[in-house]
Amino acid sequence: MTNILPMDTTQDGRGPVRQQRAGRHPAPLDKSVEPIVKFSGLTKRFADGTVALSDLDLSIRPGEFVSLVGPSGCGKSTLLRIAAGLSPISEGRVETRFDSLGYIFQDATLMPWRTVARNVELLAQLEGLPKARRRRLAQEAIDLVGLGGFEDNYPKTLSGGMKMRVSLARSLTLNPNPFMFDEPFGALDAITRERLNDEVLKLYAERRFTALFVTHSISEAVYLSSRVVVMAPRPGRVIGEFDIPFDYPRSPHLRYGEEFGAIAHEISECLRGVST
């Protein structure tokens, strides 16, 4: 399904810095395939006159894992909400080509009176699926995120990382594409965060969904992504794009490699140049 939100806009010819390093690369994407999400000349103004995004251009193709990094307030989460149809635009154009999406919020947003299993099957229930089918889908998703044995637990008994796994499992039940992650692991400790990064990569390898991931962590962005997009401070716009030259699946040891560190440093320098 194609959704287009047109508005009047002008183009000034600005373009992001595109960097692609030598080395191993994932299988190239077919450039002839239409983007699953495309922003053209996108501007977003809030009611108080604040310009959150200005003349932003960005395309996300099927199968890409794209992370958005940038200073606080640069419009990363706003861009995600626009892509999901949760926020209107002021100027420009948004094209989306998908029938369903998974949206992982900063908080797990679980219902405290429902067990893990009942939380996970919620979306399938709202879709009106028969009880037997939605429970089967919920169990498959629970097993996929490593929460087998916790089906009857309530959210208050779970750690922060486990709650995020429940949230992820809930979105998996309907097999959506794309997935949009709004800084889901930012409040977790480093060890739990790395483990959940590995869980996301495992799911990405199995499902090969398209992902748009918001994070403040450059290391997390490089580890997860096929492409990292750098955004400038408000008003947000794309000022750099970095293709990540590592094959999937990825090993946790990748984080300690020289090339990984060099790419993270380049992205950091790009951010440093616009954050002052």
Backbone as CSV, one residue per row, in Angstrom:
resi,resn,N_x,N_y,N_z,CA_x,CA_y,CA_z,C_x,C_y,C_z
1,MET,0.859,-1.177,0.000,0.000,0.000,0.000,0.894,1.224,0.000
2,THR,0.562,2.232,-0.834,1.339,3.454,-0.919,0.551,4.593,-0.313
3,ASN,1.164,5.292,0.644,0.540,6.449,1.264,1.406,7.657,0.970
4,ILE,0.819,8.738,0.464,1.576,9.924,0.102,0.945,11.132,0.776
5,LEU,1.775,11.920,1.476,1.311,13.139,2.120,1.994,14.315,1.441
6,PRO,1.370,14.955,0.432,2.031,16.032,-0.300,1.771,17.401,0.320
7,MET,2.763,18.266,0.268,2.598,19.666,0.647,3.534,20.461,-0.248
8,ASP,3.325,21.789,-0.358,4.231,22.624,-1.128,5.584,22.661,-0.444
9,THR,6.645,22.640,-1.240,7.984,22.684,-0.670,8.952,23.229,-1.691
10,THR,10.106,23.701,-1.245,11.158,24.138,-2.139,12.410,23.373,-1.804
11,GLN,13.278,23.212,-2.787,14.537,22.498,-2.602,15.681,23.493,-2.749
12,ASP,16.684,23.415,-1.893,17.811,24.339,-1.977,19.090,23.659,-2.413
13,GLY,18.993,22.374,-2.766,20.160,21.678,-3.273,21.074,21.110,-2.232
14,ARG,20.768,21.326,-0.924,21.626,20.748,0.107,21.543,19.238,0.067
15,GLY,22.665,18.579,0.321,22.661,17.129,0.378,23.559,16.643,1.484
16,PRO,23.296,15.467,2.026,24.100,14.951,3.126,25.446,14.434,2.656
17,VAL,26.370,14.369,3.581,27.652,13.731,3.315,27.436,12.223,3.288
18,ARG,27.856,11.572,2.208,27.695,10.127,2.095,29.068,9.494,2.186
19,GLN,29.270,8.610,3.147,30.567,7.991,3.330,30.425,6.481,3.253
20,GLN,31.287,5.851,2.461,31.273,4.398,2.336,32.714,3.911,2.398
21,ARG,32.993,3.110,3.393,34.353,2.665,3.629,34.664,1.413,2.832
22,ALA,35.952,1.261,2.512,36.381,0.025,1.869,36.274,-1.121,2.851
23,GLY,36.102,-2.324,2.334,36.019,-3.483,3.217,34.870,-4.381,2.839
24,ARG,34.486,-5.253,3.773,33.403,-6.197,3.521,32.071,-5.465,3.587
25,HIS,31.166,-5.828,2.685,29.872,-5.171,2.644,28.765,-6.204,2.611
26,PRO,27.620,-5.903,3.231,26.455,-6.749,3.057,26.043,-6.759,1.593
27,ALA,25.215,-7.739,1.213,24.731,-7.798,-0.158,24.086,-6.467,-0.519
28,PRO,24.450,-5.884,-1.685,23.929,-4.569,-2.037,22.425,-4.596,-2.230
29,LEU,21.792,-3.502,-1.825,20.361,-3.382,-2.025,20.072,-3.052,-3.474
30,ASP,18.949,-3.535,-3.963,18.523,-3.261,-5.326,17.987,-1.836,-5.378
31,LYS,18.740,-0.938,-6.011,18.358,0.470,-6.049,17.112,0.708,-6.897
32,SER,16.728,-0.289,-7.704,15.521,-0.133,-8.511,14.255,-0.353,-7.695
33,VAL,14.402,-0.928,-6.500,13.249,-1.173,-5.639,12.816,0.138,-4.988
34,GLU,11.526,0.402,-5.027,11.002,1.630,-4.434,11.239,1.639,-2.921
35,PRO,11.587,2.798,-2.359,11.756,2.885,-0.901,10.471,2.510,-0.173
36,ILE,10.629,1.910,0.985,9.463,1.598,1.806,8.998,2.845,2.561
37,VAL,9.944,3.770,2.816,9.633,5.086,3.382,10.510,6.109,2.672
38,LYS,9.909,7.221,2.254,10.673,8.273,1.580,10.175,9.636,2.044
39,PHE,11.117,10.456,2.530,10.825,11.833,2.922,11.459,12.768,1.892
40,SER,10.693,13.737,1.410,11.211,14.695,0.432,10.871,16.113,0.886
41,GLY,11.900,16.925,1.105,11.683,18.310,1.510,10.815,18.455,2.739
42,LEU,10.966,17.535,3.685,10.067,17.473,4.838,10.371,18.571,5.858
43,THR,9.342,19.318,6.219,9.434,20.306,7.291,8.312,20.046,8.287
44,LYS,8.652,20.133,9.571,7.675,19.947,10.636,7.743,21.124,11.601
45,ARG,6.612,21.853,11.708,6.490,22.937,12.679,5.436,22.569,13.707
46,PHE,5.729,22.869,14.961,4.747,22.664,16.011,3.887,23.917,16.175
47,ALA,2.825,23.784,16.944,1.860,24.876,17.094,2.490,26.140,17.673
48,ASP,3.543,25.984,18.485,4.187,27.158,19.088,5.195,27.817,18.157
49,GLY,5.291,27.313,16.915,6.205,27.879,15.936,7.556,27.209,15.867
50,THR,7.854,26.304,16.784,9.130,25.587,16.776,9.254,24.750,15.510
51,VAL,10.375,24.905,14.814,10.641,24.102,13.615,11.487,22.907,14.038
52,ALA,10.882,21.725,14.043,11.585,20.521,14.492,12.420,19.907,13.386
53,LEU,11.910,19.940,12.157,12.586,19.362,10.996,12.497,20.354,9.846
54,SER,13.569,20.464,9.058,13.583,21.442,7.980,14.152,20.850,6.700
55,ASP,13.328,20.813,5.654,13.768,20.436,4.305,14.567,19.142,4.318
56,LEU,14.039,18.132,4.972,14.748,16.862,5.166,14.431,15.886,4.041
57,ASP,15.467,15.273,3.493,15.328,14.240,2.463,15.957,12.946,2.969
58,LEU,15.224,11.841,2.855,15.749,10.549,3.300,14.887,9.438,2.726
59,SER,15.537,8.372,2.254,14.830,7.194,1.751,15.295,5.957,2.504
60,ILE,14.344,5.080,2.828,14.626,3.811,3.488,14.131,2.706,2.571
61,ARG,15.041,1.826,2.139,14.659,0.767,1.208,14.362,-0.534,1.950
62,PRO,13.552,-1.395,1.333,13.207,-2.667,1.983,14.452,-3.451,2.386
63,GLY,14.455,-3.963,3.604,15.562,-4.772,4.091,16.673,-3.994,4.756
64,GLU,16.652,-2.667,4.691,17.682,-1.865,5.352,17.443,-1.806,6.858
65,PHE,18.536,-1.704,7.596,18.480,-1.383,9.022,19.160,-0.031,9.172
66,VAL,18.360,1.012,9.335,18.865,2.383,9.356,18.704,2.968,10.753
67,SER,19.804,3.462,11.311,19.753,4.130,12.612,19.874,5.634,12.434
68,LEU,19.115,6.374,13.241,19.178,7.829,13.273,19.901,8.253,14.539
69,VAL,20.973,9.032,14.386,21.690,9.570,15.538,21.762,11.082,15.407
70,GLY,21.869,11.752,16.540,21.955,13.206,16.533,21.723,13.747,17.922
71,PRO,21.961,15.036,18.117,21.790,15.642,19.442,20.337,15.561,19.904
72,SER,20.130,15.669,21.203,18.770,15.726,21.739,18.027,16.906,21.119
73,GLY,16.774,16.675,20.750,15.964,17.738,20.182,16.134,17.953,18.698
74,CYS,16.864,17.050,18.009,17.081,17.244,16.568,15.948,16.666,15.724
75,GLY,14.955,16.052,16.355,13.792,15.592,15.601,13.795,14.130,15.222
76,LYS,14.663,13.325,15.840,14.728,11.899,15.487,13.399,11.197,15.769
77,SER,12.902,11.360,16.981,11.642,10.709,17.349,10.466,11.301,16.580
78,THR,10.516,12.603,16.323,9.464,13.233,15.518,9.424,12.628,14.128
79,LEU,10.589,12.416,13.530,10.653,11.810,12.203,10.071,10.405,12.225
80,LEU,10.359,9.660,13.279,9.826,8.308,13.409,8.296,8.344,13.488
81,ARG,7.769,9.264,14.284,6.310,9.363,14.416,5.656,9.763,13.101
82,ILE,6.307,10.620,12.343,5.773,11.001,11.034,5.742,9.792,10.106
83,ALA,6.821,9.016,10.101,6.874,7.821,9.253,5.773,6.837,9.611
84,ALA,5.440,6.774,10.897,4.410,5.844,11.361,3.001,6.393,11.188
85,GLY,2.888,7.628,10.726,1.573,8.224,10.556,0.977,8.755,11.840
86,LEU,1.813,8.960,12.861,1.334,9.423,14.162,1.417,10.933,14.323
87,SER,2.039,11.615,13.359,2.194,13.062,13.446,2.115,13.652,12.044
88,PRO,1.361,14.745,11.847,1.253,15.352,10.515,2.503,16.150,10.167
89,ILE,2.664,16.434,8.877,3.786,17.241,8.423,3.303,18.651,8.120
90,SER,4.247,19.586,8.010,3.913,20.970,7.678,4.157,21.257,6.209
91,GLU,5.283,20.799,5.699,5.616,20.969,4.286,6.346,19.727,3.817
92,GLY,6.355,19.534,2.502,7.104,18.432,1.924,6.233,17.262,1.550
93,ARG,6.832,16.106,1.535,6.155,14.915,1.028,6.667,13.682,1.779
94,VAL,5.754,12.815,2.147,6.094,11.541,2.773,5.415,10.435,1.984
95,GLU,6.196,9.452,1.553,5.644,8.290,0.860,5.953,7.045,1.682
96,THR,4.954,6.241,1.947,5.156,4.983,2.667,4.537,3.851,1.880
97,ARG,5.240,2.736,1.845,4.768,1.560,1.118,4.806,0.348,2.049
98,PHE,3.847,0.292,2.933,3.722,-0.869,3.819,2.281,-0.958,4.302
99,ASP,1.903,-2.156,4.705,0.543,-2.400,5.184,0.454,-2.403,6.704
100,SER,1.542,-2.767,7.370,1.539,-2.796,8.829,2.946,-2.501,9.324
101,LEU,3.043,-1.994,10.543,4.365,-1.698,11.098,4.388,-2.060,12.571
102,GLY,5.604,-2.312,13.055,5.813,-2.517,14.476,6.486,-1.285,15.049
103,TYR,5.989,-0.791,16.176,6.530,0.425,16.787,6.909,0.109,18.225
104,ILE,8.194,0.220,18.525,8.705,-0.054,19.864,9.019,1.281,20.531
105,PHE,8.295,1.606,21.601,8.436,2.897,22.265,9.612,2.890,23.248
106,GLN,9.927,4.074,23.768,10.997,4.196,24.755,10.667,3.430,26.024
107,ASP,9.405,3.358,26.372,8.939,2.558,27.502,8.232,1.319,26.968
108,ALA,8.226,0.270,27.772,7.645,-0.993,27.308,6.132,-0.912,27.119
109,THR,5.461,0.017,27.800,4.014,0.235,27.672,3.212,-1.059,27.812
110,LEU,3.486,-1.800,28.890,2.748,-3.039,29.155,1.560,-2.756,30.065
111,MET,0.541,-3.584,29.954,-0.621,-3.482,30.831,-0.346,-4.287,32.095
112,PRO,-0.270,-3.628,33.258,0.176,-4.312,34.478,-0.764,-5.413,34.955
113,TRP,-2.014,-5.377,34.545,-2.978,-6.393,34.992,-3.021,-7.617,34.080
114,ARG,-2.205,-7.604,33.017,-2.164,-8.743,32.104,-0.829,-9.463,32.249
115,THR,-0.858,-10.768,32.129,0.374,-11.551,32.179,1.207,-11.297,30.936
116,VAL,2.428,-11.829,30.933,3.284,-11.721,29.752,2.553,-12.239,28.518
117,ALA,1.979,-13.431,28.614,1.298,-14.025,27.459,0.147,-13.157,26.983
118,ARG,-0.631,-12.627,27.938,-1.782,-11.809,27.552,-1.350,-10.453,26.989
119,ASN,-0.247,-9.902,27.481,0.285,-8.676,26.888,0.743,-8.913,25.457
120,VAL,1.421,-10.023,25.237,1.965,-10.304,23.913,0.858,-10.541,22.891
121,GLU,-0.238,-11.129,23.313,-1.306,-11.433,22.352,-2.264,-10.260,22.135
122,LEU,-1.995,-9.111,22.783,-2.936,-7.997,22.744,-3.222,-7.507,21.324
123,LEU,-2.182,-7.282,20.519,-2.402,-6.766,19.168,-3.203,-7.744,18.323
124,ALA,-2.897,-9.032,18.466,-3.653,-10.043,17.727,-5.110,-10.063,18.181
125,GLN,-5.321,-9.822,19.463,-6.690,-9.758,19.984,-7.430,-8.559,19.397
126,LEU,-6.760,-7.408,19.339,-7.382,-6.212,18.774,-7.680,-6.372,17.289
127,GLU,-6.896,-7.228,16.620,-7.148,-7.524,15.209,-8.303,-8.495,15.026
128,GLY,-8.809,-9.036,16.119,-9.945,-9.943,16.041,-9.597,-11.366,15.671
129,LEU,-8.334,-11.759,15.852,-7.944,-13.128,15.528,-8.549,-14.098,16.538
130,PRO,-8.869,-15.314,16.095,-9.415,-16.315,17.016,-8.452,-16.584,18.174
131,LYS,-9.004,-16.943,19.322,-8.199,-17.119,20.524,-7.075,-18.127,20.322
132,ALA,-7.375,-19.259,19.700,-6.351,-20.292,19.526,-5.197,-19.782,18.677
133,ARG,-5.513,-19.026,17.628,-4.461,-18.537,16.743,-3.624,-17.467,17.429
134,ARG,-4.276,-16.548,18.119,-3.494,-15.482,18.746,-2.621,-16.023,19.870
135,ARG,-3.070,-17.061,20.558,-2.237,-17.646,21.604,-1.053,-18.407,21.003
136,ARG,-1.279,-19.015,19.856,-0.163,-19.683,19.177,0.861,-18.649,18.716
137,LEU,0.388,-17.548,18.111,1.294,-16.492,17.663,2.043,-15.873,18.838
138,ALA,1.343,-15.678,19.952,1.984,-15.107,21.138,3.067,-16.030,21.667
139,GLN,2.796,-17.320,21.711,3.786,-18.263,22.225,5.011,-18.315,21.327
140,GLU,4.793,-18.273,20.009,5.925,-18.265,19.077,6.796,-17.029,19.308
141,ALA,6.160,-15.875,19.500,6.910,-14.635,19.714,7.635,-14.650,21.057
142,ILE,6.983,-15.176,22.078,7.611,-15.282,23.402,8.854,-16.159,23.333
143,ASP,8.743,-17.283,22.658,9.899,-18.171,22.514,11.009,-17.495,21.712
144,LEU,10.618,-16.712,20.710,11.590,-16.071,19.831,12.452,-15.058,20.583
145,VAL,11.871,-14.389,21.578,12.643,-13.390,22.335,13.217,-13.961,23.629
146,GLY,13.122,-15.272,23.801,13.760,-15.926,24.942,13.035,-15.777,26.261
147,LEU,11.711,-15.662,26.226,10.945,-15.511,27.466,10.088,-16.730,27.779
148,GLY,10.389,-17.852,27.139,9.675,-19.075,27.464,9.809,-19.403,28.946
149,GLY,8.698,-19.740,29.599,8.696,-19.998,31.029,8.203,-18.826,31.852
150,PHE,8.076,-17.651,31.211,7.599,-16.456,31.914,6.197,-16.050,31.459
151,GLU,5.511,-16.936,30.762,4.209,-16.593,30.194,3.207,-16.094,31.229
152,ASP,3.247,-16.643,32.441,2.251,-16.306,33.463,2.715,-15.225,34.433
153,ASN,3.900,-14.671,34.181,4.390,-13.584,35.036,3.683,-12.269,34.707
154,TYR,3.591,-11.411,35.717,3.054,-10.069,35.517,4.209,-9.080,35.366
155,PRO,3.988,-7.951,34.682,5.071,-6.997,34.433,5.848,-6.575,35.673
156,LYS,5.188,-6.453,36.825,5.881,-5.986,38.032,6.977,-6.942,38.483
157,THR,6.948,-8.188,38.006,7.961,-9.171,38.394,9.129,-9.223,37.415
158,LEU,9.094,-8.412,36.363,10.101,-8.476,35.306,11.123,-7.351,35.430
159,SER,12.335,-7.618,34.970,13.363,-6.582,34.880,13.045,-5.664,33.694
160,GLY,13.770,-4.536,33.617,13.563,-3.617,32.502,13.821,-4.263,31.155
161,GLY,14.883,-5.070,31.081,15.198,-5.748,29.829,14.130,-6.748,29.428
162,MET,13.592,-7.465,30.408,12.539,-8.440,30.120,11.265,-7.738,29.649
163,LYS,10.970,-6.587,30.235,9.792,-5.838,29.790,9.929,-5.413,28.330
164,MET,11.139,-4.989,27.938,11.337,-4.602,26.542,11.218,-5.811,25.620
165,ARG,11.620,-6.991,26.088,11.442,-8.206,25.292,9.962,-8.501,25.087
166,VAL,9.165,-8.280,26.135,7.716,-8.483,26.001,7.149,-7.517,24.963
167,SER,7.580,-6.263,25.020,7.123,-5.267,24.056,7.495,-5.675,22.635
168,LEU,8.722,-6.168,22.470,9.172,-6.618,21.156,8.361,-7.819,20.685
169,ALA,8.135,-8.765,21.579,7.348,-9.950,21.228,5.933,-9.566,20.811
170,ARG,5.349,-8.615,21.513,3.995,-8.165,21.177,3.929,-7.652,19.740
171,SER,4.933,-6.889,19.325,4.949,-6.380,17.955,5.194,-7.481,16.933
172,LEU,5.936,-8.515,17.334,6.267,-9.593,16.398,5.070,-10.460,16.025
173,THR,4.029,-10.468,16.838,2.936,-11.425,16.625,2.280,-11.275,15.264
174,LEU,2.196,-10.059,14.752,1.525,-9.830,13.469,2.508,-9.727,12.311
175,ASN,3.788,-10.044,12.580,4.833,-10.058,11.548,4.854,-8.762,10.734
176,PRO,4.995,-7.618,11.401,4.945,-6.342,10.681,6.228,-6.061,9.918
177,ASN,6.144,-5.151,8.994,7.307,-4.654,8.262,6.924,-3.280,7.699
178,PRO,7.631,-2.224,8.135,8.881,-2.168,8.875,8.683,-2.177,10.393
179,PHE,9.844,-2.200,11.102,9.884,-1.983,12.539,10.467,-0.596,12.793
180,MET,9.872,0.121,13.732,10.385,1.424,14.130,10.679,1.386,15.626
181,PHE,11.914,1.702,15.971,12.394,1.619,17.351,12.713,3.027,17.848
182,ASP,11.969,3.509,18.836,12.192,4.853,19.359,13.039,4.784,20.626
183,GLU,14.333,4.640,20.444,15.302,4.561,21.543,14.835,3.603,22.641
184,PRO,14.585,2.336,22.284,13.963,1.422,23.240,14.864,0.974,24.383
185,PHE,16.190,1.061,24.206,17.094,0.495,25.211,17.865,1.565,25.979
186,GLY,17.502,2.824,25.806,18.261,3.924,26.393,18.309,3.917,27.908
187,ALA,17.272,3.380,28.557,17.215,3.406,30.022,17.797,2.152,30.664
188,LEU,18.327,1.239,29.858,18.823,-0.032,30.386,20.319,0.040,30.673
189,ASP,20.796,-0.842,31.554,22.233,-0.908,31.820,22.957,-1.446,30.594
190,ALA,24.266,-1.212,30.538,25.047,-1.508,29.335,24.999,-2.984,28.951
191,ILE,25.096,-3.877,29.927,25.108,-5.310,29.622,23.768,-5.748,29.045
192,THR,22.668,-5.312,29.668,21.338,-5.667,29.166,21.119,-5.081,27.782
193,ARG,21.590,-3.859,27.593,21.436,-3.201,26.295,22.143,-3.988,25.202
194,GLU,23.356,-4.435,25.456,24.093,-5.205,24.456,23.406,-6.529,24.162
195,ARG,22.870,-7.172,25.187,22.161,-8.432,24.969,20.929,-8.224,24.099
196,LEU,20.208,-7.139,24.338,19.022,-6.873,23.538,19.390,-6.462,22.117
197,ASN,20.514,-5.781,21.946,21.010,-5.525,20.598,21.200,-6.831,19.836
198,ASP,21.792,-7.825,20.512,22.000,-9.126,19.874,20.672,-9.813,19.562
199,GLU,19.682,-9.651,20.447,18.357,-10.224,20.193,17.729,-9.590,18.956
200,VAL,17.847,-8.278,18.836,17.290,-7.586,17.674,17.967,-8.059,16.394
201,LEU,19.290,-8.215,16.437,20.002,-8.692,15.248,19.610,-10.118,14.891
202,LYS,19.360,-10.946,15.897,18.907,-12.311,15.630,17.551,-12.292,14.934
203,LEU,16.660,-11.461,15.414,15.339,-11.337,14.792,15.450,-10.770,13.383
204,TYR,16.345,-9.801,13.207,16.550,-9.205,11.885,17.058,-10.248,10.895
205,ALA,17.963,-11.114,11.347,18.485,-12.169,10.476,17.395,-13.163,10.096
206,GLU,16.485,-13.442,11.031,15.434,-14.423,10.771,14.298,-13.849,9.935
207,ARG,13.904,-12.617,10.216,12.729,-12.024,9.564,13.090,-11.090,8.407
208,ARG,14.269,-10.547,8.420,14.769,-9.583,7.419,13.768,-8.447,7.178
209,PHE,13.260,-7.902,8.271,12.375,-6.752,8.176,13.185,-5.490,7.888
210,THR,12.506,-4.427,7.543,13.120,-3.111,7.434,13.047,-2.449,8.805
211,ALA,14.116,-1.763,9.203,14.138,-1.156,10.538,14.593,0.292,10.470
212,LEU,13.911,1.133,11.238,14.318,2.516,11.458,14.474,2.671,12.965
213,PHE,15.709,2.942,13.411,16.082,2.837,14.824,16.642,4.162,15.316
214,VAL,16.026,4.725,16.346,16.496,5.973,16.949,17.357,5.652,18.164
215,THR,18.531,6.271,18.243,19.422,6.038,19.376,20.343,7.234,19.575
216,HIS,20.814,7.410,20.816,21.862,8.382,21.104,23.236,7.717,21.125
217,SER,23.269,6.397,21.030,24.523,5.655,21.131,25.099,5.383,19.748
218,ILE,26.251,5.967,19.456,26.901,5.729,18.170,27.313,4.271,18.047
219,SER,27.841,3.690,19.126,28.254,2.288,19.103,27.071,1.376,18.780
220,GLU,25.939,1.627,19.408,24.741,0.830,19.144,24.322,0.964,17.685
221,ALA,24.359,2.184,17.161,23.966,2.419,15.774,24.862,1.661,14.802
222,VAL,26.171,1.723,15.015,27.104,1.039,14.114,26.924,-0.471,14.203
223,TYR,26.732,-0.980,15.407,26.610,-2.428,15.600,25.365,-2.994,14.925
224,LEU,24.266,-2.272,14.994,23.006,-2.793,14.472,22.811,-2.558,12.979
225,SER,23.359,-1.491,12.450,22.834,-0.928,11.209,23.583,-1.329,9.953
226,SER,22.853,-1.241,8.846,23.479,-1.267,7.527,23.802,0.158,7.078
227,ARG,23.129,1.141,7.693,23.392,2.555,7.384,23.072,3.396,8.613
228,VAL,23.931,4.364,8.885,23.707,5.298,9.987,23.501,6.690,9.399
229,VAL,22.413,7.327,9.798,22.069,8.670,9.333,22.294,9.652,10.479
230,VAL,23.073,10.693,10.215,23.397,11.703,11.224,22.531,12.935,10.983
231,MET,21.887,13.410,12.058,21.018,14.577,11.963,21.602,15.758,12.714
232,ALA,21.373,16.954,12.176,21.843,18.196,12.782,20.901,18.634,13.887
233,PRO,21.375,19.538,14.774,20.492,20.084,15.807,19.316,20.824,15.177
234,ARG,18.321,21.086,16.007,17.096,21.746,15.550,17.407,23.030,14.794
235,PRO,16.786,23.217,13.610,15.840,22.274,13.010,16.558,21.081,12.391
236,GLY,16.038,19.894,12.648,16.695,18.671,12.221,16.741,18.521,10.706
237,ARG,17.861,18.034,10.228,18.036,17.712,8.814,19.162,16.697,8.726
238,VAL,19.236,15.976,7.626,20.286,14.979,7.437,21.565,15.677,7.006
239,ILE,22.650,15.452,7.749,23.932,16.072,7.380,25.026,15.025,7.149
240,GLY,24.711,13.747,7.293,25.693,12.704,7.022,25.050,11.339,6.962
241,GLU,25.554,10.491,6.066,25.101,9.108,5.981,26.326,8.211,5.869
242,PHE,26.346,7.141,6.641,27.493,6.237,6.689,27.024,4.810,6.424
243,ASP,27.475,4.227,5.325,27.211,2.815,5.059,28.120,1.975,5.953
244,ILE,27.552,0.995,6.621,28.312,0.174,7.566,28.734,-1.120,6.873
245,PRO,30.044,-1.369,6.743,30.539,-2.423,5.856,30.718,-3.792,6.499
246,PHE,29.841,-4.170,7.395,29.975,-5.467,8.063,28.816,-6.376,7.680
247,ASP,29.152,-7.628,7.425,28.130,-8.596,7.052,27.255,-8.966,8.243
248,TYR,26.047,-9.409,7.951,25.183,-10.052,8.936,25.276,-11.558,8.730
249,PRO,25.169,-12.348,9.808,25.012,-11.966,11.219,26.300,-11.378,11.784
250,ARG,26.167,-10.644,12.873,27.296,-9.957,13.475,27.612,-10.524,14.850
251,SER,28.891,-10.601,15.134,29.356,-11.122,16.415,29.537,-9.983,17.411
252,PRO,29.269,-10.233,18.701,29.521,-9.202,19.719,30.964,-8.705,19.720
253,HIS,31.901,-9.548,19.271,33.312,-9.143,19.240,33.556,-8.024,18.230
254,LEU,32.612,-7.824,17.311,32.753,-6.769,16.315,32.959,-5.410,16.972
255,ARG,32.343,-5.211,18.119,32.404,-3.915,18.810,33.828,-3.511,19.183
256,TYR,34.717,-4.482,19.287,36.069,-4.200,19.765,37.088,-4.148,18.632
257,GLY,36.608,-4.209,17.386,37.508,-4.201,16.247,37.974,-2.801,15.872
258,GLU,39.111,-2.741,15.190,39.691,-1.453,14.805,38.796,-0.705,13.822
259,GLU,38.259,-1.420,12.824,37.431,-0.746,11.826,36.134,-0.227,12.446
260,PHE,35.558,-1.008,13.358,34.356,-0.570,14.064,34.629,0.757,14.784
261,GLY,35.757,0.805,15.501,36.108,2.018,16.224,36.335,3.203,15.303
262,ALA,36.929,2.935,14.137,37.195,4.019,13.191,35.897,4.607,12.639
263,ILE,34.930,3.730,12.335,33.642,4.210,11.826,32.917,5.016,12.900
264,ALA,32.910,4.491,14.129,32.265,5.214,15.228,32.913,6.585,15.422
265,HIS,34.231,6.649,15.264,34.938,7.924,15.411,34.526,8.900,14.311
266,GLU,34.399,8.413,13.073,33.984,9.282,11.967,32.600,9.869,12.220
267,ILE,31.691,9.026,12.708,30.340,9.502,12.996,30.373,10.520,14.132
268,SER,31.182,10.246,15.146,31.319,11.175,16.267,31.848,12.526,15.802
269,GLU,32.824,12.504,14.903,33.382,13.750,14.380,32.344,14.511,13.562
270,CYS,31.528,13.780,12.809,30.451,14.411,12.043,29.482,15.121,12.985
271,LEU,29.126,14.444,14.079,28.234,15.041,15.075,28.888,16.227,15.773
272,ARG,30.173,16.081,16.078,30.884,17.146,16.790,30.884,18.439,15.971
273,GLY,30.929,18.283,14.664,30.982,19.451,13.792,29.707,20.264,13.754
274,VAL,28.576,19.656,14.185,27.304,20.386,14.127,26.685,20.589,15.498
275,SER,27.326,20.065,16.541,26.718,20.094,17.877,27.201,21.257,18.720
276,THR,28.115,22.025,18.188,28.653,23.139,18.977,27.909,24.431,18.686
